Amino acid sequence: MALAGALQVGRTALTASQTAIEVAGNNLANAATPSYHRRTVALAPIGDTPIDGGQFVGRGVEIESITRVIDEALEGRVRAGISDAAASEAKQAILEQIEAVENELSGNDLTTQLDAFFNAFSDLSLRPREDSIRELAIQQGRSLTLFMQNLRNDLTGFREQIDEQIDGGVMNVNDLLDRIASLNQQIAASEDGRGEAASLRDQRDALLGDLAKELDISTVEQPTRMVDVFVGSTPIVLNGASRGVELRSTTDVDGNATLELVVAADGSLIEPRSGRLGGLLNARGNTIDDALAALDGFANELIYQVNRIHSQAQPILRAGVYTSDYRVDDASAVLNDAAAGLAFDVSHGSFALSVTQRATGERQTTSIAVDLDGLGSDTSLNDLAAQLNAVENVNASVTPEGRLRVEAVTADFGLSFSDDTSGVLAALGINTFFTGTNALDADIQGDVLANPDRVATAFGHADGDNRAALAIAALRDSPPSGPGGVSLGEMWRRHVEDLAVRVAQGRQEAEADTAVLQSLEAQRQAVSGVNVDEETINVLQLQRTFQASARFLSVVDEMMQTVIGLL
C-alpha cells in the first residue's frame, strides 16, 4: 500500500510539473503578444494520509489554480490613459489642420489680403478721382471677399471630413461592442464556475482597449463573468449584450447642424469626455465652429465698419436711385427690434439726405430722424420711407420684399447721404461698398462693382475730397468708437494668436497624455507582462522537478519489482 501511495505521489509530481512547464512555455510563446497577461500556476499539497504510529504522510501535489496576473484597477487607468491620449491627438490634429487651412504668415493669407485692401484705399486717398485707383480698390475688395469665401468653404469642408471620421468611429464602436458581447457569452459558457478562460479574457481586454481609443469607458464585471461597459453613467453593454450607439443630428434656428452620440437601444444621450470619437465630436462642436465663428464675426465687422463710412460718404456719381441690399422681415417693426430681422445694429440718431440738381448744382439737404430712444413711437422701415418720401423731389417706398427704395423724381436730380449717426444706412445697405453679413456671402455691392464712380471717397460733398477713403484705410489699425472696440487688423490678429496658443497647448497636452499612457503601460507590463529571463529560469526549475519526479518513480518501480520477486 505504501509503494502504491509513493507511485501516486510521483504521478502527481509529474503531472503538476508538466502542466507548469506548459504554462511557462505559453508565457514565453506570447512574450510579444499585445494584451497578453502572463499566467501563473498555484501548486498546493494534497491532503495527508495517516500511517502507523499516528503520523501523516503527504499524498503529493495538485494544481490549485492557473490564473492571469492582472491588476484590474491598473487596467482601468490604462484604458483611461488610452482615451485621453486618443482625444488629445485628435484635438491636436484638428487644430493643426485649421492652422494649415488659414495659412497665416505665408503671404497667401487673410492678413495679406486685408492689408492689400486697406492699402488700395490708402492709395485712393492720394488720387481720389483716378478711375484706375478706384477700380483697384474694387478688385482688392473683391479678392478679399473671395478669399474669405474660399477660407470658409475650406473650413466647412474640413468639418465634413470630421463628420465622415465620426461616422467611421461609430461603425467601429458598434463592431467592437458586438464582439465584446460575443466574448461575454463565450466566457460565461466556458468558465461556468470553473477556473478562468484566460485567452478569451485577454481577447476581451484587447477589445476593451480598442474601444477605449474611441470612447472613455468604465467596466463592471458581473457574477456571470460578463462585463458591462459604461460611458459616464450610460451603459452601452448591459447584461453582456450590446446596446449599440448611433449619431443624432439636430439643427438650430440658424441652420447649423449639431451631432450627438446616443444609445441605439433607447436614444439615451452619450457625452464622451475623451477618446478619439469624443475628441472629434468636441472639436466639431467647438474648435471648428469657433474658427468659423471667428471668420464670420470678422467678415461681419469688416462689412459693417466699411459700409458705415462708405454709406455716409459721397461718390463722384450721384445716383438717382438707391435700393437697400438688406431686407426687413417686418416693415412695421421698430428697426432695432428682432422682428425687423436686420443683421446689423441701428441706434438712435439721424442722417442727412441731399438732393442735387445736376443742371445747376443746387443742393438741398434734409435731416432724417431715426427715433430709437424707446420713448413714444420709434422708427420702423415704413416710418423711414414716409420721412424720405416727404422730401422734395424724392420718392421713397418699401418694396414687397421688404427693401427700402429711394429715388429722385427725375433724372436731373442726384441723391447723396451724409452725417449718419444711427448706422441705419449701413444696416439697410444703402450707398454701401460691401454686401452680405458673413464670410460666405460677403461680396462687392452690385452698383459699385458695375461702376467704379460709385466708390465714395468724399465727405462734405467736396469734389476731390479724400477723407472717406482715409477713414476706410484707417480701419486696419484704428479701433471704432465705443468702449472695448478693436481695429479690424487687431480683431483678426487676436484670432490668429489665440489659435497659435491653442495649437501649442494641444501639442503639450498630446505629449503629456502620451507620456502618462506610456508610464501606465510600463506599470502594466511590470505587473502582467512576460519576463523572458524569469520564465526561462522557471522552465529550468520545473524541468529539474520533472526529472526528479521521474527518477523517484523509477526508484519506486525498482522497489516494487524487488517486493514482487520476494513473493
Buried (B, 14 or more C-beta within 10 A) or exposed (E): EEEEBBBBBBEBBBBBBEBBBBBBBBBBEBEEEEBBBBBBBEBEEEEEBEEEEEEEEEBBBBBEEBBBEBBEEBBBBBBBBBBBBBBBBBBBBBBEBBBEBBBBEEEEBBBBBBBBBBBBBBBBBEBBBEEEBBBBBBBBBBBBBBBBBEBBEBBEEBBEEBBEBBEEBBEBBBBBBBBBBBBBBBBBEBBEEEEBBBBBBBBBBBBBBBBBBBBBBBBEEEEBBBBBBBBBEBBBBBEBBBBBBBBEEEEEEEEEEEBBBBBBBEEBEBBBBBBBBBBBBBBBBEBBBBBBEBBBBBBBBBBBBBBBBBBBBBBBBBBBEBBBBBBBEBBEBBBBBEEBEBEBEBBBBBBBBBBBBBEEEEBBBBEBBBBBEEEEEBBBBBBBBBBBEEBEBBBBBBEEEBBBBBBBEEEEBBBBBBBBEBBBBBBBBBBBBBBBBBBBBBBBBEBBBEBBBBBBBBBEBEEEBBBBBBBBBBBBEBBBEEEEEBBBBBBBBEBBEEBBEBBEBBBEBBEEBBEBBEEBBEBBEEBBBBBEEEBEEBBEBBEEBBEBBBEBBEEBBEBBEEEEEEE
